[in-house]
Amino acid sequence: MPSPPTTDLPRPKSWDEFEDIVADVLKRVWNDPYITRNGRSGQKQDGVDIYGQPHHLGGASSGKYAAAQCKETDSLTLTTVEAEVRNAQGFEPAITEYLLATTAPRDAKLQQSLRTGTWPFRVIVWFWEDISLELSGYDDLLQKHFPGWMRRTTTADQVRNMVLSSSPEDFRYNDDTGIYLHKQDVDLQILTDRSERSDDEFHEPWVTKFPDPKGRRQEVHIHYRGSRVETVPCVSVDGGRYLIPFPKSARNLTINLFQYHVAQILNHPFPGHGLDFALQVAEITVQD
């Protein structure tokens, strides 16, 4: 069977399916898990279907936004692009970058017009070949949208991307086993280690900032198809109310985005003030 990098994927059958695909791809390309679909059908959208704060524009701290419009069509004209750009100028706050994603095939003449034209912000067009190429790099997205194109092997990086693209609501927690099972892909599991090693006391100053100042080590393992892919060491704090990943050190109280995302999943089923509150108490910050 031809692979997605060399053969176009079948075009989606509806505009809503196409918008879902583009939103999932932009989460990866923009490195922004919090991109948002703009409004709903029938509402004024100012030429914007999806918006976010891409990492390449400085992320959330920059205050800069990018926006995307999805066009399910057989052809895309310069007139249409110009009209959508005018609409997007009404979006608030003002955008820095504008992407038109289309199911139309590549058009060299339109690409030249984009390169040589004068635009109020950076304007990019993704044709269906471009979107297919982006999708080909993420097996979890291929499995979600085009399961017939899945490769037979899965890498550790692909499993990490599966976790990053999931939400806490995607997992079902079993308190008897300590397993978080992905509802749509049962091959993906997050396991809390219940061996004696995971009950050792953990002593660092940040743990004592909680009402219950004692902490206990909790190993968390990410499994895929029965194989352990990665371990995220955590600490159970405040009498077991929160599971917080190990910061870099007792002095460098930072965790990375992957640790933070895993912690969101781990803390989702339990009552309390929430993970962000716990990190604030511990004075732990999240690094990009």
N, C-alpha and C positions, 0 to 999 in steps of 0.2 A: 504493500500500500504506500503511495507517495506520502511524504511527510509534510506537515504544515508549512515549514520554511520555504518549500519549493512549489507548493500548489495552493491556490486560493481555497479558503474554507467556503462552504456554501453560504450565500447571503442569508441573513435572518429573514423570517417570514413576516414580522410585524415591526412597527416603529418602536414599540415598548421593549421588545426583545433586543432590538439594536441599541437602544439607549442603555439597557442593563449591561450589555457587553462593553460599550464605551466607558461607562462609569467604572466597571471593574478594572479595565485596562488603565484608566487614568489614575486610579488609586496607586498603581504600581509605578507608572511613568512619572507621575507628579510626586510620588513618595508622600502622599497625604491620605491617611486612612479615613479622614473626616470630610471627604468631598461630599457635596450635597446636590441632589436633584432639585431643580428650581420649580417650586409651585406644582401645579397639577394641570391636567388638560382643561382648556377653557379659560385659564387665568392668563393675565398679561405677564409675559416673561422677558420682555426686552431682548429677544433674540438669544436667550441663554437657557439651555436645558440643564447644565451641570456647572458648578463652580467650586473652587477650592483655593488653597494657598500652597502652590507647589514648592517643593524643596529648592528647586533651581532658581526660584525668585526670592529665596530667603526664608521660606516657611512661615509659620504663624506669627513669629516675632516681627516680620517685615511689614505686615499690614498690606501686602500686595496680593491681589486676586487675579486668577486666570479663570476664563469661562469657556464653555464648549457648547456648540449647537450641533444636534444630530439631524442629518438629512438622509432619510431613506428614499433614494431616488436612483433612476438609471443614468442620469447625467446631471452635472453641476455646472452652471454658467457663471461667468464673471458678474453678470447683472444680479444674480441671486446672492453671490458673496458680498457684493457692495451693499445690497439691501440689508442683509443680516448684520453687517458691520455697523451700518447706521442705527439699526435697532439696538445693538449692543452698547452703543454710546449712551443710551439711557439707563443702563444698569447702574445701580448704586450698591457699594462704592464703585468708583471708576476702576476699570480693569486694566491690567498691564499687558495681558496676552489673550488672544482669542483663537480658539481652535474650531474649525468646521470639520466634523467627522461625517463622511458620506459613504453610502454603499455603492456609489458610482465608481467606474474604473478610472485609472489615472488619465490625466489630460495634460499633455506637455504644454499646450498653448495657455491653459489656465495657470499652470505652475509658473510660466514665464511672467504672466500678468501679475501674479502675487509677488514675485521677486522684484519686479521693476516698478510696481505701483507705489503710491504714497498713501500710508495708512495712519490712522490716529493712534494705533497701538500695534504690536506685533500680531500678524495674522498668519495662521497656518491652516492648511487643508490636509486632512488624512483621508486618502482614498481607501477603498476596501482592501486593496493589496497591502497598504501600509498597516491597517488594523490587523489583518491576517498575520503579518510578520510579527507584530508586537505580541499577539496572542500565542504564537508558536513558542515563545520563550517561557510560558507559564503553564505547566501541565495541569495544575489545579483548575485554572480557568478554562482550559480545553475540556477537562472532565465535566465542568459545570455546564458549559454552553455547547460543546461539540464532543460528547463522550466517545463517538466512533473514531475520533482522531487521536485518542490517548496513546502515548508510548507505553511499552511494556515495563520499562524501568522507571524508578523514581529516585531522585537524588536527595541528599540531606537538605540542600538549599531549597528544593521544591517543597519539601515538607515544612520547612520554616515559613515559606511563602503561604502555604495552606493555612498555617496558624495565624499569620499576620492578616490574611484576607478574611478571616472568620470573625464573628462577633460572639460575645459571651452567651447570647441566646441560642447559638448554634449547638451548644453542648448540653447534654443531659448528665447530671451528677448523680452517682450512686453512693450514698453514704456508707453502705455496708462494705463496699469494695474500695472506696476512695478513687474511683475512676470517673473521669469526665469523657463521655463518649460523644463524638461528633454525630449529630442526628442524620446528616446527609451522606456521610462517608464514615462508616463504622470502622474502617481500617485506621482512622486517625483517633488516637486516644491520648489523654493526659493523665498520668497515674501519680498519685501521692504515695510515696514509699512508706510502708508501715512496719519496717524493720526496726530493730533497736537503735540502729545508727541514726534514724530520723527522730529519735526522742532525746538526743543529747542536749544538754543545756547550752545556750548560746549567750555569750557575754560580750556586748559592745555597748558603749554609752548611749547610742541612739535608742536601744531597746528599752532603757529605763525611763524614757519620756512618756510612756503610756501609764495609765492608772495601775495596771498590773505590770510591774517592771521586769518580770521574768520572761525569757524567750527560749524557745526550743527549736532545734534544727529540723527542717522538713525538706527532704529531697523530693523533687518533682521531675518525673521522667516523661518525655514525649516519645510515644511509640507510633510506628506506622507499619501495618501488616505484620504485627508481632515483633518487630525489631525496634530496639531502643535507638533513637536517632540523636537525642540530646537530653542533657540533664540541666535543670535550672534549680540550683540550690536556693532554698527559701528559709525564712524564719517565721515560726508561729508566734505571734506577739499578742499582748493584752489578753491573756487567758484563752488564746485560740481564736480570738475574734477576727484577726487578719493574718493573711499569708503574704509576706513581703520578700521579694528577691534580695539576695545578698547585694549590698552596694559594693563598689569597687574596693573600698577599705573602710576602716573605722574613721579615717579622716576625710576620705574622698567619698562623700555620701551621694553617689550618682548611680543610676541604673540606665540601661539602654532601652530603646523603643521595643525591642523584642521581649525583654524581661517585663516591661510594663504591660505589654499586651497579654502575656501569659498570666500576669497577676490579675488583670481585669477578669479573665476567665475564672481563675481560681477563687476569687472573692465574690463572684456574682451570686452564688446560691445562698449566701449567708447574710443574716441581718446585721446591721451596724451602720455607721456613718458613711461608709464607702471607702474605696481604696485611696482616692485622692486626699480625703481627710486624713487617713492614716499616714500617708507619705508626708503630708504637711506637718503632722505631729512629730514624726521622726526627722523632719528637715532633710528628707531625701528628694532629690530632683531627678528629672528625666532628661537625658541627653539625646539629641538627634543622632 
